[in-house]
């Protein structure tokens, strides 16, 4: 049912102004943030851009940390929405096989350019979907913090960390003692969820944490989240004509609706005892998917309403980290994982075993060395544990070659060295080498130099090489067709200079300049397979400004990415990277060149605070240039993407505005958030384009969500 948008806007504004007025009469001297910046920046961290332990202010990477408080205040309804709110330059596009996420201009039709970790454990799918788990779940109550490394990180995290790394850290029983229950409900983009968690400190000094969440996500129906195209077309089955830039006249899938309209689940258990941590995790999620212009032209749309994709993943991990002596610490991990995928006519399963053995040696305060080995074993071709009950199927090409079970292995050696050269200079250097069943050795060296002229200024010079192998199914196909084990890999050489400045005890800024030289592998439409594409060079700028006052905070995040050059290995390669090689434009084809994000939080009283965020994206000239090339040179042929009438309406600016109120007193908390509120004025602001087919888009629905929680 369509929301009354005018009433919704008035309700949000009225609620906000009412509480602001209330807060003005109930000021408090309590600080909104518990720790000053100097203390926060001095906290010791490990596993953030380095294997060695260091201070946050000296980390050898550009990292965004999202805290538990940030998650709650934002009212985010998914991991994607959360990351897009807080991470500079982070973009999400739409796609039939998983919405692509990107950083610093690096994005692909498969989410294989970034890694997603839970407590340091890799959760990626290894064939065609990459980052799919942990997404499409509204339940975020088990997350303590998220560290997002912006830029390459293969030297620490392994192959695939080209654009960045997302590391989710869960709550544990040592930091959460008690029980909490939470319910949420949303309208406009309809959903219902319930979460429960409990933490206990054991008598023997250990801790136990348990979490369970479930949601029923209906999503936004077509009336609230229009699907539009940039070209007139007629459906050949029902004869309906669809004009460009108008809502399609037939039903389509609910936007962000759950896979097969089933409940989605998340379960997490963790036991800590001395140096041992054991945890088990199960997630089941998924989302409805839209299809292409060709599908809506040639197929009865009524038969496409059930299109979706889903996953379920179960993981068990043991970490043992004893301190062997004053200078030496052991770090071991053993883990097993089952990931089950279903979408379209595909359903398949991946089983993984992995182990890790590291030693951390710190002989004195100036030197810190970490090193060790990792091993992983992947099994493919096993029968799916989910629906449908049929033979495993990854792709047509692989099935025609090999219908049995198969496996891959990867052995990795890694080392990281930290040298405090003086009170002002710190050097990080390291290398990781990975050997896969179907590739040669892949090497990821890095060098980082940190200069701290005083406590208020830190300068970072980062030189990285990151690597990524083609997906395991593509490597398997290559081996079966050629008998060779030197499958396709890609590398990115990256240079970054960053300056971080603390203007006072509560204000800070960051300026980062980066250059990427990227030999990339991707989908080649001329041969309809994964292939080496060419060399892409990009330049970028990131600006961050964070102001913190006693009762409020303001964050400004700006990112600009420019294509410097792009060269194809083969002139006839079919690609979606840029039309500049065809003489059209000089920008990336699936990227907004400029992103601006604003986040403001204000404490209104001892119990009330308000939150608002704005995400503004502009600069889709590269997408429009690719559309012009296909329209002019290829006459909008069926195989040409994107396909437009040349008006460029699909490539106008986009903006997503969220406004929220949070109440918390003693054990009770509740909140009300409005999303995509600019759409109440003009829904074109809420456009989200499809990757590759940027002529197609959905207009995200203005929506509301209510949350209530109680701590026992």
C-alpha positions in Angstrom: 0.0 0.0 0.0 1.4 3.4 -1.0 2.3 5.7 1.9 0.9 9.1 2.3 4.1 10.8 1.6 3.1 14.3 2.7 1.9 13.0 6.1 5.1 11.1 6.5 7.2 14.1 5.9 5.2 16.2 8.2 5.3 13.5 10.9 9.1 13.3 10.7 9.6 17.1 10.8 7.1 17.5 13.6 8.6 14.8 15.7 12.1 16.2 15.2 11.2 19.8 16.0 9.2 18.7 19.0 12.0 16.8 20.5 14.5 19.5 19.7 12.4 22.0 21.6 12.1 19.5 24.5 15.9 19.0 24.5 16.5 22.7 24.6 14.8 22.8 28.0 16.6 19.7 29.4 20.2 20.3 28.7 22.8 18.0 30.3 26.5 18.5 30.9 27.2 14.8 30.3 29.6 14.2 27.4 28.1 12.6 24.3 31.3 10.7 23.7 33.0 8.8 26.5 36.7 9.2 25.4 38.6 12.2 24.0 40.2 11.7 20.6 43.7 11.5 22.1 42.7 8.4 24.2 40.9 6.8 21.3 43.8 7.2 18.9 46.2 5.7 21.5 44.2 2.4 21.9 46.2 -0.6 20.9 44.8 -2.6 18.0 45.8 -5.7 16.1 44.6 -7.1 12.8 43.8 -3.7 11.4 46.1 -3.2 8.4 48.8 -5.2 10.0 49.5 -8.5 11.6 51.4 -6.7 14.4 49.9 -4.8 17.2 50.1 -1.0 17.0 48.3 2.1 18.1 45.2 3.2 16.2 46.9 6.5 15.3 49.8 4.6 13.7 47.8 2.0 11.7 49.4 1.4 8.3 46.1 1.7 6.4 43.1 4.0 5.9 40.3 2.6 8.0 36.8 3.5 8.9 35.5 2.1 12.3 31.7 1.8 12.8 30.8 1.3 16.4 27.9 -0.3 18.1 26.6 3.2 19.0 26.8 4.2 15.3 24.8 1.1 14.2 22.0 1.8 16.7 21.7 5.5 16.0 21.7 5.1 12.2 18.7 2.7 12.2 20.3 0.9 9.3 18.2 -1.9 7.9 21.0 -3.9 6.3 24.8 -4.1 6.2 24.8 -2.4 2.8 22.9 0.6 4.1 25.1 0.8 7.2 28.3 0.8 5.2 27.0 3.3 2.6 26.1 5.7 5.5 29.5 5.7 7.2 32.2 4.7 4.8 33.7 7.4 2.6 33.1 6.7 -1.1 31.4 3.4 -0.5 28.8 2.8 -3.2 26.1 0.1 -3.8 24.6 -0.6 -7.2 21.9 -3.2 -8.2 22.5 -6.5 -10.0 20.6 -9.7 -10.6 23.2 -11.9 -8.9 24.1 -9.7 -5.9 24.2 -6.0 -5.5 27.8 -4.8 -6.2 29.7 -2.9 -3.6 32.6 -0.7 -4.4 35.3 1.5 -3.0 37.6 4.0 -4.7 36.2 3.3 -8.1 36.8 -0.5 -7.9 33.6 -2.4 -8.4 32.5 -5.4 -10.5 29.5 -7.4 -11.5 30.6 -10.0 -9.0 31.4 -9.0 -5.5 34.9 -10.4 -5.6 37.0 -7.2 -5.4 36.6 -7.0 -1.6 36.8 -9.4 1.3 34.3 -9.7 4.2 35.5 -11.2 7.5 33.7 -12.0 10.8 36.2 -11.9 13.7 39.0 -12.1 11.1 37.6 -15.2 9.4 37.0 -14.9 5.7 33.3 -15.5 4.7 33.4 -14.9 0.9 31.8 -17.3 -1.6 34.5 -18.5 -4.0 32.7 -19.0 -7.4 30.5 -16.2 -8.8 29.0 -14.2 -5.9 31.9 -13.1 -3.6 30.5 -11.2 -0.7 27.0 -12.5 -0.3 26.8 -13.7 3.4 26.0 -11.3 6.2 24.1 -9.1 3.7 20.3 -8.8 3.2 19.7 -9.2 7.0 18.0 -6.5 9.0 19.3 -8.0 12.3 22.6 -6.2 13.3 22.3 -6.6 17.1 25.3 -9.0 17.4 27.8 -6.6 15.9 30.1 -4.7 18.2 32.1 -2.9 15.5 33.1 -3.0 11.9 36.5 -2.0 10.5 36.5 -1.1 6.8 39.9 -0.9 5.2 39.7 1.4 2.2 42.2 0.3 -0.4 44.2 -2.8 -1.1 45.0 -5.3 1.7 46.1 -8.6 0.2 49.3 -8.6 2.2 47.4 -9.0 5.5 44.0 -10.5 4.5 44.7 -12.5 1.4 43.9 -12.5 -2.4 40.8 -10.6 -3.3 41.4 -7.5 -1.1 41.6 -5.2 -4.1 39.1 -2.5 -3.2 39.0 -3.0 0.5 38.2 -5.3 3.5 35.2 -5.4 5.7 35.9 -6.9 9.1 32.8 -7.5 11.4 33.6 -7.9 15.1 30.9 -9.5 17.2 29.8 -8.8 20.8 31.2 -11.2 23.4 30.2 -12.2 26.9 33.1 -10.2 28.5 31.7 -6.9 27.2 27.9 -7.8 27.4 26.7 -9.2 30.7 22.9 -9.7 30.9 20.1 -10.1 28.4 18.5 -7.9 25.8 15.5 -8.3 23.5 14.6 -6.1 20.5 11.8 -5.8 18.0 11.6 -3.7 14.8 8.9 -3.0 12.3 9.0 -1.1 9.1 6.5 0.5 6.7 7.0 1.6 3.1 9.7 -1.0 2.9 7.8 -3.4 5.1 9.6 -5.7 7.5 9.4 -7.2 11.0 12.3 -8.5 13.1 13.1 -9.8 16.6 16.5 -10.2 18.2 17.6 -11.6 21.5 21.1 -11.8 23.1 22.6 -12.9 26.3 26.0 -12.6 27.8 27.4 -14.3 30.9 30.6 -14.1 32.9 31.4 -17.6 34.1 32.8 -18.5 37.5 36.0 -19.8 36.0 36.8 -16.5 34.4 35.4 -17.3 31.0 32.4 -15.9 29.2 29.5 -17.1 27.1 27.5 -15.1 24.5 24.4 -16.1 22.6 22.5 -14.3 19.9 19.5 -15.0 17.7 17.7 -12.8 15.2 14.9 -13.4 12.8 13.1 -11.2 10.3 10.3 -11.3 7.7 11.2 -8.8 5.0 8.4 -8.0 2.6 10.3 -5.1 1.1 8.7 -2.2 -0.9 6.1 -3.0 -3.5 6.2 -1.6 -7.0 3.9 1.3 -6.2 6.4 2.5 -3.6 9.6 1.6 -5.4 9.1 2.2 -9.1 11.2 0.3 -11.7 12.0 2.4 -14.7 14.0 2.1 -18.0 15.6 4.6 -20.3 14.2 3.2 -23.6 10.7 2.6 -24.8 9.9 -1.0 -25.3 6.9 -3.4 -25.7 6.5 -6.7 -24.1 6.0 -9.3 -26.9 3.9 -11.6 -24.7 1.2 -9.3 -23.3 1.6 -6.4 -25.7 2.1 -3.8 -23.0 4.1 -0.7 -24.1 6.5 0.7 -21.5 7.5 4.3 -22.1 11.0 5.4 -21.0 11.3 7.1 -17.5 7.9 5.9 -16.4 6.9 3.1 -14.0 6.5 -0.2 -15.8 2.8 -1.0 -16.0 3.1 -4.6 -14.8 4.1 -6.1 -11.4 7.7 -6.6 -10.5 9.4 -8.1 -7.5 9.2 -6.3 -4.2 12.3 -4.1 -3.7 14.6 -5.7 -1.1 12.1 -8.4 -0.4 13.4 -11.6 1.1 14.4 -14.6 -0.9 11.3 -16.8 -1.6 9.5 -14.6 1.0 11.0 -16.7 3.7 12.1 -15.7 7.2 15.8 -14.9 7.5 17.9 -16.0 10.4 21.1 -15.3 12.3 22.5 -17.4 15.2 25.7 -16.7 17.0 27.3 -18.6 19.9 30.7 -17.7 21.5 32.6 -19.2 24.4 35.8 -17.6 25.7 38.1 -19.3 28.3 41.5 -18.0 29.0 43.4 -18.1 25.7 40.7 -20.1 23.8 37.8 -18.6 21.9 35.3 -20.8 20.1 32.4 -19.5 18.1 29.7 -20.9 15.8 27.6 -18.8 13.4 24.7 -19.5 11.1 23.1 -17.0 8.7 20.3 -17.5 6.2 19.5 -14.6 4.0 18.7 -13.5 0.5 16.8 -10.9 -1.6 14.5 -10.6 -4.5 16.1 -9.7 -7.8 15.1 -7.7 -10.8 15.9 -9.0 -14.3 17.0 -7.2 -17.5 15.3 -5.3 -20.2 15.5 -8.3 -22.5 13.7 -10.4 -19.9 10.9 -7.9 -19.5 10.6 -7.6 -23.3 10.5 -11.3 -24.2 9.0 -13.0 -21.2 5.6 -12.7 -19.5 6.4 -10.4 -16.5 3.9 -12.4 -14.3 6.3 -15.4 -14.4 9.2 -13.3 -13.1 7.7 -12.2 -9.8 9.4 -15.0 -7.8 12.9 -14.3 -9.0 15.4 -14.1 -6.0 18.6 -15.5 -4.7 19.5 -16.7 -1.2 22.2 -18.4 0.9 22.7 -20.1 4.2 26.1 -20.3 5.8 27.3 -22.2 8.9 30.8 -21.6 10.4 32.6 -23.0 13.3 35.9 -21.4 14.5 38.5 -22.1 17.2 41.1 -19.5 18.1 43.9 -20.3 20.5 46.3 -17.4 21.4 48.6 -18.3 24.3 51.4 -16.0 25.5 54.4 -18.3 25.3 56.7 -16.0 27.1 57.3 -12.3 27.7 58.2 -11.7 24.0 56.4 -14.5 22.1 52.8 -15.1 21.4 51.1 -18.0 19.5 48.1 -17.3 17.3 46.3 -20.3 15.9 42.9 -20.8 14.1 41.0 -23.8 12.9 37.7 -23.3 11.1 35.1 -25.2 9.0 32.5 -23.6 6.9 29.5 -24.7 4.7 28.0 -22.1 2.3 24.8 -23.0 0.3 23.7 -20.9 -2.6 20.6 -20.8 -4.7 19.5 -18.4 -7.4 17.9 -18.8 -10.8 18.6 -22.3 -12.1 21.7 -22.6 -9.9 22.0 -24.3 -6.6 25.3 -25.4 -5.2 27.4 -25.7 -2.0 30.9 -24.9 -0.9 32.6 -26.6 2.0 35.8 -25.1 3.4 38.4 -26.2 5.9 41.0 -23.7 6.9 43.8 -23.4 9.4 46.2 -20.7 10.4 49.4 -20.6 12.5 51.1 -17.4 13.4 53.9 -16.3 15.8 54.1 -12.8 17.1 57.6 -11.8 18.4 58.3 -8.5 20.2 61.9 -8.6 21.5 61.8 -4.9 22.6 59.7 -1.7 22.2 61.3 -0.9 18.8 60.7 -4.1 16.9 57.6 -6.3 16.3 57.6 -9.3 13.9 54.7 -11.5 13.0 54.7 -14.4 10.5 53.3 -17.8 9.7 51.2 -19.9 7.3 47.6 -20.4 6.3 46.0 -23.3 4.5 42.5 -23.7 3.0 40.7 -26.6 1.3 37.6 -25.9 -0.7 35.2 -28.7 -1.8 32.8 -28.0 -4.7 30.1 -30.0 -6.6 28.4 -31.3 -3.5 24.6 -31.4 -3.4 22.9 -28.3 -2.0 21.5 -28.5 1.5 18.7 -26.2 0.5 16.0 -25.8 -2.1 15.6 -27.1 -4.8 16.5 -30.7 -4.2 18.4 -31.2 -7.4 21.9 -31.8 -8.7 24.5 -29.0 -8.0 24.8 -26.5 -10.8 27.3 -23.6 -10.8 27.4 -22.7 -14.6 26.5 -24.2 -18.0 30.1 -24.1 -19.2 31.5 -25.9 -16.1 28.7 -28.5 -16.0 29.4 -29.4 -19.7 33.0 -30.2 -18.7 32.7 -31.6 -15.2 29.6 -32.7 -13.3 31.4 -34.4 -10.4 32.9 -33.2 -7.1 36.2 -31.3 -7.2 38.4 -29.3 -4.8 41.0 -26.6 -4.6 43.7 -25.8 -2.1 45.6 -22.7 -1.2 48.8 -22.4 0.8 49.9 -19.1 2.1 53.0 -17.7 3.8 52.9 -14.3 5.4 55.2 -12.0 7.4 54.8 -8.5 8.8 57.5 -6.4 10.4 57.0 -3.2 12.4 60.0 -1.0 13.4 59.7 2.1 15.6 62.7 3.9 14.1 62.3 6.9 16.5 59.7 8.8 18.4 58.3 10.2 15.2 59.0 7.5 12.5 57.5 4.0 12.2 58.1 1.6 9.4 55.8 -1.3 8.4 56.9 -3.8 5.8 55.6 -7.2 4.9 54.7 -9.8 2.2 52.2 -12.5 1.7 52.6 -15.3 -0.9 49.7 -17.5 -2.0 49.7 -20.6 -4.1 46.4 -21.9 -5.4 45.7 -25.3 -7.1 45.1 -23.5 -10.4 47.4 -20.5 -10.2 51.1 -19.7 -10.0 52.4 -18.1 -6.8 50.7 -14.7 -6.1 52.8 -12.2 -4.1 51.5 -9.2 -2.2 54.3 -7.0 -0.8 53.7 -3.7 1.0 55.6 -0.8 2.6 54.2 1.8 5.0 56.0 4.7 6.5 54.3 6.6 9.3 55.5 10.0 10.4 54.1 11.6 13.6 55.5 15.2 13.9 53.5 15.6 17.1 50.4 14.2 18.8 48.2 16.2 16.5 49.6 15.2 13.1 50.2 11.9 11.5 51.4 11.3 7.9 51.1 8.0 6.1 52.9 6.9 2.9 51.5 3.5 1.8 52.8 1.4 -1.1 50.8 -1.8 -1.7 50.4 -4.6 -4.2 47.2 -6.6 -4.0 46.3 -9.7 -5.9 43.1 -11.6 -6.8 42.6 -14.9 -8.6 39.8 -15.5 -10.9 36.8 -17.3 -9.3 37.4 -21.0 -8.6 34.8 -22.2 -11.1 36.5 -20.2 -13.9 39.9 -21.5 -12.9 38.5 -25.0 -13.0 37.1 -24.5 -16.5 40.5 -23.1 -17.6 42.3 -26.2 -16.2 39.9 -28.6 -17.8 40.1 -27.0 -21.2 43.9 -26.4 -21.3 45.4 -28.7 -18.7 47.3 -25.8 -17.3 47.5 -24.5 -13.7 48.5 -20.9 -14.4 45.0 -19.5 -14.2 44.2 -15.8 -14.5 45.1 -13.5 -11.7 45.0 -9.8 -11.4 47.2 -7.3 -9.5 46.8 -3.8 -8.3 49.7 -1.5 -7.4 48.6 1.3 -5.1 50.2 4.4 -3.8 48.6 6.5 -1.1 49.6 9.6 1.0 47.4 10.5 3.9 47.5 13.3 6.5 45.5 13.1 9.7 45.2 16.1 12.0 43.6 16.5 15.4 42.4 20.2 15.5 41.6 19.9 19.2 40.9 17.2 21.6 37.6 16.5 19.8 37.9 17.6 16.2 39.9 15.8 13.5 40.4 15.7 9.7 41.9 13.4 7.1 43.1 14.1 3.6 44.1 11.1 1.5 45.4 11.1 -2.1 45.7 7.7 -3.8 46.8 6.3 -7.2 45.8 2.8 -8.4 47.5 0.9 -11.3 45.2 -2.0 -11.9 45.7 -5.0 -14.3 42.2 -6.4 -14.1 40.4 -9.6 -14.9 36.6 -9.5 -15.5 33.7 -10.5 -17.7 34.5 -10.3 -21.4 31.2 -10.2 -23.3 32.9 -10.8 -26.6 33.8 -14.3 -25.6 31.1 -14.7 -22.8 33.7 -15.7 -20.1 36.0 -14.3 -17.5 39.1 -13.0 -19.2 42.0 -10.5 -18.8 40.6 -7.1 -19.7 43.4 -4.5 -19.6 45.1 -1.9 -17.4 43.1 0.8 -15.5 44.8 3.7 -13.8 42.8 5.9 -11.4 43.4 8.9 -9.1 41.4 9.7 -6.1 40.9 12.1 -3.2 39.3 11.5 0.2 38.4 14.2 2.7 37.1 13.6 6.2 36.1 16.1 8.8 34.8 15.1 12.2 33.6 17.6 14.8 32.6 16.6 18.3 31.1 18.9 20.8 29.6 18.2 24.2 26.1 17.5 22.9 26.5 16.9 19.2 28.8 15.6 16.4 29.1 16.3 12.7 30.9 14.3 10.1 31.6 15.3 6.5 32.9 12.7 4.1 33.9 13.5 0.5 35.4 11.2 -2.2 36.4 11.9 -5.8 37.7 9.3 -8.2 39.0 10.0 -11.7 40.0 7.7 -14.5 43.5 8.6 -15.5 43.9 6.0 -18.3 42.4 2.7 -19.5 43.9 0.4 -22.1 42.5 -2.9 -23.4 44.6 -6.0 -24.0 42.5 -6.9 -27.0 40.7 -4.2 -29.0 37.5 -6.3 -29.4 37.2 -7.0 -25.6 33.6 -6.5 -24.4 33.7 -4.7 -21.1 31.8 -2.4 -18.7 34.7 -0.5 -17.2 34.8 2.6 -19.4 33.8 3.9 -22.8 37.0 6.0 -23.0 38.7 3.3 -25.1 36.0 3.8 -27.7 36.4 7.5 -27.8 33.5 8.4 -25.5 34.2 10.3 -22.3 37.0 9.7 -19.8 35.2 8.3 -16.7 34.4 5.0 -15.1 31.2 3.5 -16.5 29.7 2.2 -13.3 30.7 4.7 -10.7 29.6 8.1 -9.4 32.7 10.3 -9.5 31.7 12.4 -6.5 30.2 11.2 -3.2 29.4 13.5 -0.3 28.1 12.2 3.0 27.0 14.1 6.0 26.2 12.6 9.4 24.9 14.7 12.3 24.0 13.6 15.8 22.6 15.7 18.7 21.8 14.9 22.2 18.4 16.5 23.0 18.2 15.6 26.6 19.4 12.9 29.0 17.2 10.4 27.2 16.7 11.7 23.7 19.0 12.1 20.8 18.4 12.7 17.1 20.3 11.4 14.1 20.4 12.5 10.4 22.5 11.4 7.4 22.6 12.5 3.8 24.3 10.5 1.0 24.8 12.6 -2.2 26.2 11.0 -5.4 26.9 12.9 -8.6 29.1 12.5 -11.7 27.7 9.6 -13.7 29.2 10.9 -16.9 31.0 7.6 -17.4 27.7 5.6 -17.4 26.2 8.1 -19.8 29.2 7.9 -22.1 28.9 4.1 -22.3 25.2 4.5 -23.1 26.0 7.0 -25.8 28.6 4.7 -27.3 26.1 1.8 -27.4 23.4 3.9 -28.8 25.5 5.6 -31.5 27.9 2.9 -32.5 25.8 -0.3 -31.8 22.3 1.1 -32.4 21.2 -0.1 -29.0 21.7 -3.7 -30.0 20.3 -6.4 -27.7 23.8 -7.2 -26.5 24.7 -3.6 -25.9 24.6 -2.3 -22.4 23.3 0.1 -21.3 20.5 1.1 -23.8 19.0 4.5 -23.6 17.2 7.1 -25.8 19.9 9.6 -25.2 18.1 11.9 -22.8 20.3 11.1 -19.8 17.6 11.2 -17.2 18.9 8.0 -15.6 22.3 9.7 -14.8 21.1 12.6 -12.8 22.2 13.2 -9.2 21.1 10.9 -6.4 20.6 11.5 -2.7 19.3 9.5 0.2 18.3 11.3 3.4 17.7 9.5 6.8 16.2 11.1 9.9 15.9 9.4 13.3 15.0 9.9 16.9 16.4 7.6 19.6 15.2 7.3 23.2 17.1 5.5 25.9 16.5 5.5 29.7 17.7 2.8 32.0 16.8 -0.6 30.5 14.3 0.7 27.8 15.1 2.1 24.4 13.1 2.9 21.3 13.6 4.8 18.1 11.8 6.0 15.0 13.6 6.5 11.7 12.6 7.8 8.3 14.5 6.7 5.2 14.8 8.2 1.7 12.9 11.2 2.8 13.8 13.4 -0.2 11.6 11.0 -2.2 8.6 12.6 -0.4 9.4 15.7 -2.5 10.7 14.1 -5.6 11.3 10.4 -5.7 13.9 10.7 -8.6 16.3 11.7 -5.8 16.1 8.0 -4.6 17.3 6.5 -7.9 19.6 3.4 -7.6 21.0 2.2 -11.0 21.7 -1.3 -12.1 25.4 -2.2 -12.6 26.2 -2.6 -16.3 22.7 -1.8 -17.3 22.7 1.7 -15.8 19.7 2.6 -18.0 17.6 0.5 -15.6 16.9 1.7 -12.0 14.6 1.5 -9.0 13.3 4.5 -7.1 13.8 3.6 -3.5 10.7 3.9 -1.3 10.4 6.5 1.5 9.9 4.4 4.6 9.6 4.3 8.3 11.0 1.9 10.9 10.3 1.6 14.6 12.6 -0.1 17.2 12.0 -1.1 20.8 14.4 -2.9 23.1 14.7 -3.9 26.7 17.7 -4.9 28.7 17.1 -7.5 31.5 
